């Protein structure tokens, strides 16, 4: 399922126009993003937890030249499903 499919599913489930469903989905995703920026964690009880992950700088190897390269630090996002979600799956 991609974002378009999610918007269509919300529109169908809520019996609302796709435009309104798109606004709802965008709002929820925006709130999750804001929560990750400010708290580094968004917990949705019964669904799971989104976590901001900081990856430190490291040294890697170029697959083409086989020479060491410096990889800068990055910020990533992870998700841990709740026990309830795992049971439903």
PDB file with one MODEL, atoms N, CA, C and O in Angstrom:
MODEL        1
ATOM      1  N   UNK A   1       0.857  -1.179   0.000  1.00  0.00           N
ATOM      2  CA  UNK A   1       0.000   0.000   0.000  1.00  0.00           C
ATOM      3  C   UNK A   1       0.899   1.237   0.000  1.00  0.00           C
ATOM      4  O   UNK A   1       1.819   1.349   0.810  1.00  0.00           O
ATOM      5  N   UNK A   2       0.626   2.142  -0.900  1.00  0.00           N
ATOM      6  CA  UNK A   2       1.365   3.402  -0.919  1.00  0.00           C
ATOM      7  C   UNK A   2       0.452   4.529  -0.430  1.00  0.00           C
ATOM      8  O   UNK A   2      -0.682   4.281  -0.018  1.00  0.00           O
ATOM      9  N   UNK A   3       0.946   5.755  -0.477  1.00  0.00           N
ATOM     10  CA  UNK A   3       0.195   6.889   0.060  1.00  0.00           C
ATOM     11  C   UNK A   3      -1.130   7.087  -0.677  1.00  0.00           C
ATOM     12  O   UNK A   3      -2.152   7.367  -0.049  1.00  0.00           O
ATOM     13  N   UNK A   4      -1.121   6.946  -1.985  1.00  0.00           N
ATOM     14  CA  UNK A   4      -2.360   7.094  -2.767  1.00  0.00           C
ATOM     15  C   UNK A   4      -3.383   6.039  -2.370  1.00  0.00           C
ATOM     16  O   UNK A   4      -4.568   6.337  -2.225  1.00  0.00           O
ATOM     17  N   UNK A   5      -2.919   4.804  -2.195  1.00  0.00           N
ATOM     18  CA  UNK A   5      -3.815   3.734  -1.763  1.00  0.00           C
ATOM     19  C   UNK A   5      -4.381   4.023  -0.373  1.00  0.00           C
ATOM     20  O   UNK A   5      -5.555   3.767  -0.107  1.00  0.00           O
ATOM     21  N   UNK A   6      -3.544   4.554   0.501  1.00  0.00           N
ATOM     22  CA  UNK A   6      -3.987   4.897   1.853  1.00  0.00           C
ATOM     23  C   UNK A   6      -5.057   5.978   1.808  1.00  0.00           C
ATOM     24  O   UNK A   6      -6.058   5.894   2.520  1.00  0.00           O
ATOM     25  N   UNK A   7      -4.852   6.992   0.975  1.00  0.00           N
ATOM     26  CA  UNK A   7      -5.836   8.076   0.837  1.00  0.00           C
ATOM     27  C   UNK A   7      -7.161   7.517   0.322  1.00  0.00           C
ATOM     28  O   UNK A   7      -8.225   7.873   0.828  1.00  0.00           O
ATOM     29  N   UNK A   8      -7.098   6.651  -0.676  1.00  0.00           N
ATOM     30  CA  UNK A   8      -8.320   6.037  -1.209  1.00  0.00           C
ATOM     31  C   UNK A   8      -9.024   5.190  -0.157  1.00  0.00           C
ATOM     32  O   UNK A   8     -10.252   5.209  -0.063  1.00  0.00           O
ATOM     33  N   UNK A   9      -8.244   4.438   0.645  1.00  0.00           N
ATOM     34  CA  UNK A   9      -8.835   3.606   1.694  1.00  0.00           C
ATOM     35  C   UNK A   9      -9.515   4.459   2.754  1.00  0.00           C
ATOM     36  O   UNK A   9     -10.603   4.119   3.220  1.00  0.00           O
ATOM     37  N   UNK A  10      -8.888   5.560   3.139  1.00  0.00           N
ATOM     38  CA  UNK A  10      -9.485   6.462   4.135  1.00  0.00           C
ATOM     39  C   UNK A  10     -10.756   7.082   3.574  1.00  0.00           C
ATOM     40  O   UNK A  10     -11.766   7.167   4.272  1.00  0.00           O
ATOM     41  N   UNK A  11     -10.712   7.516   2.320  1.00  0.00           N
ATOM     42  CA  UNK A  11     -11.897   8.114   1.690  1.00  0.00           C
ATOM     43  C   UNK A  11     -13.053   7.125   1.657  1.00  0.00           C
ATOM     44  O   UNK A  11     -14.194   7.484   1.946  1.00  0.00           O
ATOM     45  N   UNK A  12     -12.754   5.881   1.304  1.00  0.00           N
ATOM     46  CA  UNK A  12     -13.796   4.856   1.235  1.00  0.00           C
ATOM     47  C   UNK A  12     -14.338   4.532   2.617  1.00  0.00           C
ATOM     48  O   UNK A  12     -15.551   4.455   2.812  1.00  0.00           O
ATOM     49  N   UNK A  13     -13.438   4.342   3.577  1.00  0.00           N
ATOM     50  CA  UNK A  13     -13.836   3.985   4.946  1.00  0.00           C
ATOM     51  C   UNK A  13     -14.675   5.078   5.602  1.00  0.00           C
ATOM     52  O   UNK A  13     -15.668   4.793   6.271  1.00  0.00           O
ATOM     53  N   UNK A  14     -14.263   6.341   5.405  1.00  0.00           N
ATOM     54  CA  UNK A  14     -14.939   7.461   6.048  1.00  0.00           C
ATOM     55  C   UNK A  14     -16.088   8.021   5.200  1.00  0.00           C
ATOM     56  O   UNK A  14     -16.851   8.872   5.659  1.00  0.00           O
ATOM     57  N   UNK A  15     -16.201   7.532   3.953  1.00  0.00           N
ATOM     58  CA  UNK A  15     -17.224   8.021   3.017  1.00  0.00           C
ATOM     59  C   UNK A  15     -17.121   9.539   2.825  1.00  0.00           C
ATOM     60  O   UNK A  15     -18.103  10.273   2.937  1.00  0.00           O
ATOM     61  N   UNK A  16     -15.877   9.981   2.528  1.00  0.00           N
ATOM     62  CA  UNK A  16     -15.605  11.392   2.285  1.00  0.00           C
ATOM     63  C   UNK A  16     -14.868  11.524   0.952  1.00  0.00           C
ATOM     64  O   UNK A  16     -14.325  10.539   0.451  1.00  0.00           O
ATOM     65  N   UNK A  17     -14.841  12.720   0.374  1.00  0.00           N
ATOM     66  CA  UNK A  17     -14.112  12.915  -0.886  1.00  0.00           C
ATOM     67  C   UNK A  17     -12.612  12.660  -0.703  1.00  0.00           C
ATOM     68  O   UNK A  17     -12.064  12.842   0.384  1.00  0.00           O
ATOM     69  N   UNK A  18     -11.966  12.235  -1.789  1.00  0.00           N
ATOM     70  CA  UNK A  18     -10.538  11.936  -1.734  1.00  0.00           C
ATOM     71  C   UNK A  18      -9.711  13.162  -1.335  1.00  0.00           C
ATOM     72  O   UNK A  18      -8.683  13.025  -0.671  1.00  0.00           O
ATOM     73  N   UNK A  19     -10.145  14.339  -1.729  1.00  0.00           N
ATOM     74  CA  UNK A  19      -9.428  15.561  -1.361  1.00  0.00           C
ATOM     75  C   UNK A  19      -9.386  15.759   0.142  1.00  0.00           C
ATOM     76  O   UNK A  19      -8.353  16.129   0.702  1.00  0.00           O
ATOM     77  N   UNK A  20     -10.518  15.510   0.795  1.00  0.00           N
ATOM     78  CA  UNK A  20     -10.570  15.627   2.255  1.00  0.00           C
ATOM     79  C   UNK A  20      -9.720  14.538   2.918  1.00  0.00           C
ATOM     80  O   UNK A  20      -9.032  14.791   3.907  1.00  0.00           O
ATOM     81  N   UNK A  21      -9.777  13.331   2.363  1.00  0.00           N
ATOM     82  CA  UNK A  21      -8.980  12.232   2.904  1.00  0.00           C
ATOM     83  C   UNK A  21      -7.496  12.533   2.755  1.00  0.00           C
ATOM     84  O   UNK A  21      -6.705  12.212   3.643  1.00  0.00           O
ATOM     85  N   UNK A  22      -7.113  13.146   1.645  1.00  0.00           N
ATOM     86  CA  UNK A  22      -5.712  13.506   1.421  1.00  0.00           C
ATOM     87  C   UNK A  22      -5.247  14.511   2.477  1.00  0.00           C
ATOM     88  O   UNK A  22      -4.131  14.407   2.986  1.00  0.00           O
ATOM     89  N   UNK A  23      -6.101  15.482   2.804  1.00  0.00           N
ATOM     90  CA  UNK A  23      -5.756  16.467   3.833  1.00  0.00           C
ATOM     91  C   UNK A  23      -5.571  15.789   5.187  1.00  0.00           C
ATOM     92  O   UNK A  23      -4.662  16.141   5.939  1.00  0.00           O
ATOM     93  N   UNK A  24      -6.424  14.824   5.499  1.00  0.00           N
ATOM     94  CA  UNK A  24      -6.340  14.108   6.772  1.00  0.00           C
ATOM     95  C   UNK A  24      -5.044  13.306   6.845  1.00  0.00           C
ATOM     96  O   UNK A  24      -4.326  13.368   7.843  1.00  0.00           O
ATOM     97  N   UNK A  25      -4.748  12.558   5.791  1.00  0.00           N
ATOM     98  CA  UNK A  25      -3.534  11.739   5.774  1.00  0.00           C
ATOM     99  C   UNK A  25      -2.292  12.628   5.874  1.00  0.00           C
ATOM    100  O   UNK A  25      -1.375  12.336   6.642  1.00  0.00           O
ATOM    101  N   UNK A  26      -2.265  13.712   5.096  1.00  0.00           N
ATOM    102  CA  UNK A  26      -1.123  14.640   5.140  1.00  0.00           C
ATOM    103  C   UNK A  26      -0.967  15.247   6.529  1.00  0.00           C
ATOM    104  O   UNK A  26       0.155  15.425   7.006  1.00  0.00           O
ATOM    105  N   UNK A  27      -2.073  15.564   7.176  1.00  0.00           N
ATOM    106  CA  UNK A  27      -2.030  16.141   8.518  1.00  0.00           C
ATOM    107  C   UNK A  27      -1.455  15.147   9.524  1.00  0.00           C
ATOM    108  O   UNK A  27      -0.614  15.511  10.346  1.00  0.00           O
ATOM    109  N   UNK A  28      -1.902  13.903   9.463  1.00  0.00           N
ATOM    110  CA  UNK A  28      -1.395  12.877  10.380  1.00  0.00           C
ATOM    111  C   UNK A  28       0.098  12.669  10.162  1.00  0.00           C
ATOM    112  O   UNK A  28       0.863  12.616  11.125  1.00  0.00           O
ATOM    113  N   UNK A  29       0.518  12.550   8.911  1.00  0.00           N
ATOM    114  CA  UNK A  29       1.936  12.350   8.617  1.00  0.00           C
ATOM    115  C   UNK A  29       2.767  13.552   9.060  1.00  0.00           C
ATOM    116  O   UNK A  29       3.882  13.391   9.557  1.00  0.00           O
ATOM    117  N   UNK A  30       2.231  14.742   8.881  1.00  0.00           N
ATOM    118  CA  UNK A  30       2.918  15.955   9.324  1.00  0.00           C
ATOM    119  C   UNK A  30       3.075  15.994  10.835  1.00  0.00           C
ATOM    120  O   UNK A  30       4.117  16.404  11.348  1.00  0.00           O
ATOM    121  N   UNK A  31       2.045  15.569  11.542  1.00  0.00           N
ATOM    122  CA  UNK A  31       2.119  15.533  13.012  1.00  0.00           C
ATOM    123  C   UNK A  31       3.138  14.510  13.490  1.00  0.00           C
ATOM    124  O   UNK A  31       3.846  14.759  14.466  1.00  0.00           O
ATOM    125  N   UNK A  32       3.227  13.367  12.825  1.00  0.00           N
ATOM    126  CA  UNK A  32       4.235  12.370  13.174  1.00  0.00           C
ATOM    127  C   UNK A  32       5.629  12.945  12.941  1.00  0.00           C
ATOM    128  O   UNK A  32       6.522  12.770  13.770  1.00  0.00           O
ATOM    129  N   UNK A  33       5.815  13.630  11.815  1.00  0.00           N
ATOM    130  CA  UNK A  33       7.110  14.251  11.509  1.00  0.00           C
ATOM    131  C   UNK A  33       7.481  15.291  12.567  1.00  0.00           C
ATOM    132  O   UNK A  33       8.618  15.320  13.040  1.00  0.00           O
ATOM    133  N   UNK A  34       6.530  16.137  12.935  1.00  0.00           N
ATOM    134  CA  UNK A  34       6.772  17.153  13.958  1.00  0.00           C
ATOM    135  C   UNK A  34       7.130  16.507  15.294  1.00  0.00           C
ATOM    136  O   UNK A  34       8.031  16.971  15.992  1.00  0.00           O
ATOM    137  N   UNK A  35       6.425  15.440  15.644  1.00  0.00           N
ATOM    138  CA  UNK A  35       6.716  14.730  16.885  1.00  0.00           C
ATOM    139  C   UNK A  35       8.112  14.131  16.892  1.00  0.00           C
ATOM    140  O   UNK A  35       8.801  14.166  17.912  1.00  0.00           O
ATOM    141  N   UNK A  36       8.530  13.582  15.761  1.00  0.00           N
ATOM    142  CA  UNK A  36       9.879  13.021  15.669  1.00  0.00           C
ATOM    143  C   UNK A  36      10.939  14.107  15.787  1.00  0.00           C
ATOM    144  O   UNK A  36      11.984  13.897  16.403  1.00  0.00           O
ATOM    145  N   UNK A  37      10.667  15.278  15.192  1.00  0.00           N
ATOM    146  CA  UNK A  37      11.629  16.381  15.266  1.00  0.00           C
ATOM    147  C   UNK A  37      11.782  16.887  16.691  1.00  0.00           C
ATOM    148  O   UNK A  37      12.894  17.178  17.130  1.00  0.00           O
ATOM    149  N   UNK A  38      10.666  16.996  17.424  1.00  0.00           N
ATOM    150  CA  UNK A  38      10.726  17.593  18.758  1.00  0.00           C
ATOM    151  C   UNK A  38      11.022  16.586  19.865  1.00  0.00           C
ATOM    152  O   UNK A  38      11.791  16.891  20.776  1.00  0.00           O
ATOM    153  N   UNK A  39      10.431  15.396  19.807  1.00  0.00           N
ATOM    154  CA  UNK A  39      10.568  14.432  20.901  1.00  0.00           C
ATOM    155  C   UNK A  39      11.435  13.232  20.554  1.00  0.00           C
ATOM    156  O   UNK A  39      11.818  12.477  21.448  1.00  0.00           O
ATOM    157  N   UNK A  40      11.751  13.039  19.292  1.00  0.00           N
ATOM    158  CA  UNK A  40      12.532  11.894  18.797  1.00  0.00           C
ATOM    159  C   UNK A  40      11.762  10.580  18.930  1.00  0.00           C
ATOM    160  O   UNK A  40      12.328   9.508  18.714  1.00  0.00           O
ATOM    161  N   UNK A  41      10.459  10.653  19.288  1.00  0.00           N
ATOM    162  CA  UNK A  41       9.678   9.431  19.451  1.00  0.00           C
ATOM    163  C   UNK A  41       8.191   9.774  19.364  1.00  0.00           C
ATOM    164  O   UNK A  41       7.739  10.755  19.954  1.00  0.00           O
ATOM    165  N   UNK A  42       7.436   8.963  18.627  1.00  0.00           N
ATOM    166  CA  UNK A  42       5.985   9.118  18.548  1.00  0.00           C
ATOM    167  C   UNK A  42       5.376   7.755  18.847  1.00  0.00           C
ATOM    168  O   UNK A  42       5.566   6.806  18.086  1.00  0.00           O
ATOM    169  N   UNK A  43       4.652   7.657  19.945  1.00  0.00           N
ATOM    170  CA  UNK A  43       4.057   6.390  20.377  1.00  0.00           C
ATOM    171  C   UNK A  43       2.562   6.401  20.080  1.00  0.00           C
ATOM    172  O   UNK A  43       1.828   7.236  20.609  1.00  0.00           O
ATOM    173  N   UNK A  44       2.112   5.479  19.237  1.00  0.00           N
ATOM    174  CA  UNK A  44       0.700   5.317  18.933  1.00  0.00           C
ATOM    175  C   UNK A  44       0.244   4.014  19.591  1.00  0.00           C
ATOM    176  O   UNK A  44       0.474   2.929  19.058  1.00  0.00           O
ATOM    177  N   UNK A  45      -0.393   4.127  20.734  1.00  0.00           N
ATOM    178  CA  UNK A  45      -0.792   2.974  21.522  1.00  0.00           C
ATOM    179  C   UNK A  45      -1.633   2.014  20.685  1.00  0.00           C
ATOM    180  O   UNK A  45      -2.580   2.424  20.014  1.00  0.00           O
ATOM    181  N   UNK A  46      -1.279   0.748  20.732  1.00  0.00           N
ATOM    182  CA  UNK A  46      -1.991  -0.272  19.981  1.00  0.00           C
ATOM    183  C   UNK A  46      -1.507  -0.415  18.545  1.00  0.00           C
ATOM    184  O   UNK A  46      -1.931  -1.332  17.841  1.00  0.00           O
ATOM    185  N   UNK A  47      -0.628   0.475  18.099  1.00  0.00           N
ATOM    186  CA  UNK A  47      -0.109   0.407  16.731  1.00  0.00           C
ATOM    187  C   UNK A  47       1.405   0.232  16.728  1.00  0.00           C
ATOM    188  O   UNK A  47       1.919  -0.729  16.157  1.00  0.00           O
ATOM    189  N   UNK A  48       2.121   1.160  17.365  1.00  0.00           N
ATOM    190  CA  UNK A  48       3.572   1.053  17.421  1.00  0.00           C
ATOM    191  C   UNK A  48       4.216   2.389  17.732  1.00  0.00           C
ATOM    192  O   UNK A  48       3.540   3.364  18.061  1.00  0.00           O
ATOM    193  N   UNK A  49       5.541   2.415  17.620  1.00  0.00           N
ATOM    194  CA  UNK A  49       6.319   3.599  17.958  1.00  0.00           C
ATOM    195  C   UNK A  49       7.268   3.947  16.822  1.00  0.00           C
ATOM    196  O   UNK A  49       8.013   3.095  16.336  1.00  0.00           O
ATOM    197  N   UNK A  50       7.234   5.208  16.403  1.00  0.00           N
ATOM    198  CA  UNK A  50       8.196   5.735  15.443  1.00  0.00           C
ATOM    199  C   UNK A  50       9.341   6.337  16.242  1.00  0.00           C
ATOM    200  O   UNK A  50       9.107   7.084  17.192  1.00  0.00           O
ATOM    201  N   UNK A  51      10.586   6.019  15.864  1.00  0.00           N
ATOM    202  CA  UNK A  51      11.750   6.454  16.609  1.00  0.00           C
ATOM    203  C   UNK A  51      12.739   7.132  15.674  1.00  0.00           C
ATOM    204  O   UNK A  51      13.022   6.636  14.583  1.00  0.00           O
ATOM    205  N   UNK A  52      13.268   8.285  16.117  1.00  0.00           N
ATOM    206  CA  UNK A  52      14.325   8.947  15.362  1.00  0.00           C
ATOM    207  C   UNK A  52      15.646   8.301  15.742  1.00  0.00           C
ATOM    208  O   UNK A  52      15.956   8.153  16.924  1.00  0.00           O
ATOM    209  N   UNK A  53      16.431   7.914  14.726  1.00  0.00           N
ATOM    210  CA  UNK A  53      17.718   7.257  14.963  1.00  0.00           C
ATOM    211  C   UNK A  53      18.836   8.134  14.424  1.00  0.00           C
ATOM    212  O   UNK A  53      18.784   8.592  13.283  1.00  0.00           O
ATOM    213  N   UNK A  54      19.836   8.361  15.243  1.00  0.00           N
ATOM    214  CA  UNK A  54      21.021   9.101  14.821  1.00  0.00           C
ATOM    215  C   UNK A  54      22.126   8.098  14.524  1.00  0.00           C
ATOM    216  O   UNK A  54      22.557   7.357  15.407  1.00  0.00           O
ATOM    217  N   UNK A  55      22.578   8.079  13.280  1.00  0.00           N
ATOM    218  CA  UNK A  55      23.660   7.173  12.895  1.00  0.00           C
ATOM    219  C   UNK A  55      24.967   7.956  12.895  1.00  0.00           C
ATOM    220  O   UNK A  55      25.066   8.989  12.232  1.00  0.00           O
ATOM    221  N   UNK A  56      25.964   7.484  13.623  1.00  0.00           N
ATOM    222  CA  UNK A  56      27.236   8.219  13.701  1.00  0.00           C
ATOM    223  C   UNK A  56      28.019   8.130  12.391  1.00  0.00           C
ATOM    224  O   UNK A  56      27.747   7.285  11.538  1.00  0.00           O
ATOM    225  N   UNK A  57      28.993   9.022  12.257  1.00  0.00           N
ATOM    226  CA  UNK A  57      29.884   8.981  11.104  1.00  0.00           C
ATOM    227  C   UNK A  57      30.699   7.688  11.169  1.00  0.00           C
ATOM    228  O   UNK A  57      30.987   7.177  12.252  1.00  0.00           O
ATOM    229  N   UNK A  58      31.063   7.171  10.006  1.00  0.00           N
ATOM    230  CA  UNK A  58      31.838   5.935   9.980  1.00  0.00           C
ATOM    231  C   UNK A  58      32.670   5.877   8.708  1.00  0.00           C
ATOM    232  O   UNK A  58      32.511   6.699   7.806  1.00  0.00           O
ATOM    233  N   UNK A  59      33.537   4.917   8.655  1.00  0.00           N
ATOM    234  CA  UNK A  59      34.360   4.715   7.469  1.00  0.00           C
ATOM    235  C   UNK A  59      33.826   3.502   6.728  1.00  0.00           C
ATOM    236  O   UNK A  59      33.627   2.441   7.320  1.00  0.00           O
ATOM    237  N   UNK A  60      33.595   3.661   5.431  1.00  0.00           N
ATOM    238  CA  UNK A  60      33.118   2.578   4.590  1.00  0.00           C
ATOM    239  C   UNK A  60      34.128   2.298   3.486  1.00  0.00           C
ATOM    240  O   UNK A  60      35.214   2.877   3.452  1.00  0.00           O
ATOM    241  N   UNK A  61      33.748   1.401   2.587  1.00  0.00           N
ATOM    242  CA  UNK A  61      34.610   1.053   1.467  1.00  0.00           C
ATOM    243  C   UNK A  61      33.832   1.262   0.185  1.00  0.00           C
ATOM    244  O   UNK A  61      32.709   0.778   0.044  1.00  0.00           O
ATOM    245  N   UNK A  62      34.435   1.990  -0.758  1.00  0.00           N
ATOM    246  CA  UNK A  62      33.810   2.213  -2.061  1.00  0.00           C
ATOM    247  C   UNK A  62      33.751   0.884  -2.811  1.00  0.00           C
ATOM    248  O   UNK A  62      34.781   0.226  -2.961  1.00  0.00           O
ATOM    249  N   UNK A  63      32.571   0.470  -3.289  1.00  0.00           N
ATOM    250  CA  UNK A  63      32.480  -0.808  -3.994  1.00  0.00           C
ATOM    251  C   UNK A  63      33.193  -0.790  -5.348  1.00  0.00           C
ATOM    252  O   UNK A  63      33.536  -1.845  -5.883  1.00  0.00           O
ATOM    253  N   UNK A  64      33.414   0.394  -5.898  1.00  0.00           N
ATOM    254  CA  UNK A  64      34.065   0.493  -7.207  1.00  0.00           C
ATOM    255  C   UNK A  64      35.585   0.502  -7.067  1.00  0.00           C
ATOM    256  O   UNK A  64      36.281  -0.285  -7.709  1.00  0.00           O
ATOM    257  N   UNK A  65      36.100   1.409  -6.212  1.00  0.00           N
ATOM    258  CA  UNK A  65      37.549   1.575  -6.094  1.00  0.00           C
ATOM    259  C   UNK A  65      38.155   0.763  -4.957  1.00  0.00           C
ATOM    260  O   UNK A  65      39.376   0.628  -4.874  1.00  0.00           O
ATOM    261  N   UNK A  66      37.320   0.225  -4.087  1.00  0.00           N
ATOM    262  CA  UNK A  66      37.754  -0.519  -2.903  1.00  0.00           C
ATOM    263  C   UNK A  66      38.577   0.334  -1.937  1.00  0.00           C
ATOM    264  O   UNK A  66      39.282  -0.200  -1.081  1.00  0.00           O
ATOM    265  N   UNK A  67      38.487   1.645  -2.072  1.00  0.00           N
ATOM    266  CA  UNK A  67      39.197   2.575  -1.205  1.00  0.00           C
ATOM    267  C   UNK A  67      38.294   2.983  -0.039  1.00  0.00           C
ATOM    268  O   UNK A  67      37.075   3.047  -0.199  1.00  0.00           O
ATOM    269  N   UNK A  68      38.877   3.259   1.130  1.00  0.00           N
ATOM    270  CA  UNK A  68      38.059   3.721   2.259  1.00  0.00           C
ATOM    271  C   UNK A  68      37.465   5.102   1.974  1.00  0.00           C
ATOM    272  O   UNK A  68      38.113   5.967   1.386  1.00  0.00           O
ATOM    273  N   UNK A  69      36.222   5.283   2.407  1.00  0.00           N
ATOM    274  CA  UNK A  69      35.554   6.575   2.265  1.00  0.00           C
ATOM    275  C   UNK A  69      34.911   6.937   3.605  1.00  0.00           C
ATOM    276  O   UNK A  69      34.521   6.064   4.380  1.00  0.00           O
ATOM    277  N   UNK A  70      34.811   8.226   3.854  1.00  0.00           N
ATOM    278  CA  UNK A  70      34.150   8.708   5.072  1.00  0.00           C
ATOM    279  C   UNK A  70      32.662   8.867   4.794  1.00  0.00           C
ATOM    280  O   UNK A  70      32.267   9.524   3.831  1.00  0.00           O
ATOM    281  N   UNK A  71      31.843   8.262   5.642  1.00  0.00           N
ATOM    282  CA  UNK A  71      30.388   8.373   5.534  1.00  0.00           C
ATOM    283  C   UNK A  71      29.940   9.310   6.647  1.00  0.00           C
ATOM    284  O   UNK A  71      30.192   9.032   7.819  1.00  0.00           O
ATOM    285  N   UNK A  72      29.271  10.431   6.301  1.00  0.00           N
ATOM    286  CA  UNK A  72      28.885  11.408   7.325  1.00  0.00           C
ATOM    287  C   UNK A  72      27.755  10.880   8.216  1.00  0.00           C
ATOM    288  O   UNK A  72      27.066   9.928   7.850  1.00  0.00           O
ATOM    289  N   UNK A  73      27.569  11.498   9.376  1.00  0.00           N
ATOM    290  CA  UNK A  73      26.456  11.090  10.242  1.00  0.00           C
ATOM    291  C   UNK A  73      25.120  11.405   9.568  1.00  0.00           C
ATOM    292  O   UNK A  73      24.999  12.388   8.837  1.00  0.00           O
ATOM    293  N   UNK A  74      24.134  10.572   9.819  1.00  0.00           N
ATOM    294  CA  UNK A  74      22.808  10.767   9.241  1.00  0.00           C
ATOM    295  C   UNK A  74      21.730  10.557  10.299  1.00  0.00           C
ATOM    296  O   UNK A  74      21.977   9.963  11.349  1.00  0.00           O
ATOM    297  N   UNK A  75      20.549  11.048  10.007  1.00  0.00           N
ATOM    298  CA  UNK A  75      19.379  10.842  10.858  1.00  0.00           C
ATOM    299  C   UNK A  75      18.405   9.973  10.083  1.00  0.00           C
ATOM    300  O   UNK A  75      18.129  10.227   8.911  1.00  0.00           O
ATOM    301  N   UNK A  76      17.889   8.955  10.737  1.00  0.00           N
ATOM    302  CA  UNK A  76      16.974   8.021  10.109  1.00  0.00           C
ATOM    303  C   UNK A  76      15.748   7.851  11.001  1.00  0.00           C
ATOM    304  O   UNK A  76      15.701   8.384  12.109  1.00  0.00           O
ATOM    305  N   UNK A  77      14.775   7.120  10.521  1.00  0.00           N
ATOM    306  CA  UNK A  77      13.554   6.868  11.276  1.00  0.00           C
ATOM    307  C   UNK A  77      13.314   5.363  11.318  1.00  0.00           C
ATOM    308  O   UNK A  77      13.490   4.668  10.317  1.00  0.00           O
ATOM    309  N   UNK A  78      12.917   4.875  12.472  1.00  0.00           N
ATOM    310  CA  UNK A  78      12.592   3.466  12.617  1.00  0.00           C
ATOM    311  C   UNK A  78      11.178   3.304  13.153  1.00  0.00           C
ATOM    312  O   UNK A  78      10.566   4.259  13.630  1.00  0.00           O
ATOM    313  N   UNK A  79      10.673   2.089  13.068  1.00  0.00           N
ATOM    314  CA  UNK A  79       9.333   1.793  13.569  1.00  0.00           C
ATOM    315  C   UNK A  79       9.373   0.478  14.323  1.00  0.00           C
ATOM    316  O   UNK A  79       9.918  -0.513  13.837  1.00  0.00           O
ATOM    317  N   UNK A  80       8.789   0.475  15.520  1.00  0.00           N
ATOM    318  CA  UNK A  80       8.640  -0.745  16.306  1.00  0.00           C
ATOM    319  C   UNK A  80       7.151  -1.023  16.477  1.00  0.00           C
ATOM    320  O   UNK A  80       6.456  -0.242  17.127  1.00  0.00           O
ATOM    321  N   UNK A  81       6.649  -2.111  15.913  1.00  0.00           N
ATOM    322  CA  UNK A  81       5.227  -2.410  16.068  1.00  0.00           C
ATOM    323  C   UNK A  81       4.895  -2.817  17.498  1.00  0.00           C
ATOM    324  O   UNK A  81       5.721  -3.396  18.203  1.00  0.00           O
ATOM    325  N   UNK A  82       3.674  -2.504  17.912  1.00  0.00           N
ATOM    326  CA  UNK A  82       3.230  -2.892  19.255  1.00  0.00           C
ATOM    327  C   UNK A  82       2.893  -4.381  19.265  1.00  0.00           C
ATOM    328  O   UNK A  82       2.760  -5.008  18.214  1.00  0.00           O
ATOM    329  N   UNK A  83       2.759  -4.931  20.463  1.00  0.00           N
ATOM    330  CA  UNK A  83       2.392  -6.347  20.610  1.00  0.00           C
ATOM    331  C   UNK A  83       1.021  -6.605  19.987  1.00  0.00           C
ATOM    332  O   UNK A  83       0.797  -7.650  19.376  1.00  0.00           O
ATOM    333  N   UNK A  84       0.097  -5.638  20.147  1.00  0.00           N
ATOM    334  CA  UNK A  84      -1.250  -5.797  19.583  1.00  0.00           C
ATOM    335  C   UNK A  84      -1.206  -5.879  18.062  1.00  0.00           C
ATOM    336  O   UNK A  84      -1.900  -6.702  17.465  1.00  0.00           O
ATOM    337  N   UNK A  85      -0.383  -5.017  17.422  1.00  0.00           N
ATOM    338  CA  UNK A  85      -0.259  -5.042  15.974  1.00  0.00           C
ATOM    339  C   UNK A  85       0.357  -6.363  15.517  1.00  0.00           C
ATOM    340  O   UNK A  85      -0.087  -6.938  14.523  1.00  0.00           O
ATOM    341  N   UNK A  86       1.364  -6.844  16.223  1.00  0.00           N
ATOM    342  CA  UNK A  86       1.999  -8.104  15.872  1.00  0.00           C
ATOM    343  C   UNK A  86       0.989  -9.256  15.930  1.00  0.00           C
ATOM    344  O   UNK A  86       0.994 -10.137  15.071  1.00  0.00           O
ATOM    345  N   UNK A  87       0.127  -9.240  16.947  1.00  0.00           N
ATOM    346  CA  UNK A  87      -0.904 -10.280  17.062  1.00  0.00           C
ATOM    347  C   UNK A  87      -1.885 -10.234  15.915  1.00  0.00           C
ATOM    348  O   UNK A  87      -2.292 -11.272  15.394  1.00  0.00           O
ATOM    349  N   UNK A  88      -2.271  -9.016  15.515  1.00  0.00           N
ATOM    350  CA  UNK A  88      -3.245  -8.866  14.413  1.00  0.00           C
ATOM    351  C   UNK A  88      -2.665  -9.279  13.075  1.00  0.00           C
ATOM    352  O   UNK A  88      -3.399  -9.680  12.172  1.00  0.00           O
ATOM    353  N   UNK A  89      -1.336  -9.181  12.942  1.00  0.00           N
ATOM    354  CA  UNK A  89      -0.709  -9.566  11.685  1.00  0.00           C
ATOM    355  C   UNK A  89      -0.542 -11.068  11.626  1.00  0.00           C
ATOM    356  O   UNK A  89      -0.028 -11.594  10.639  1.00  0.00           O
TER     357      UNK A  89
ENDMDL
END
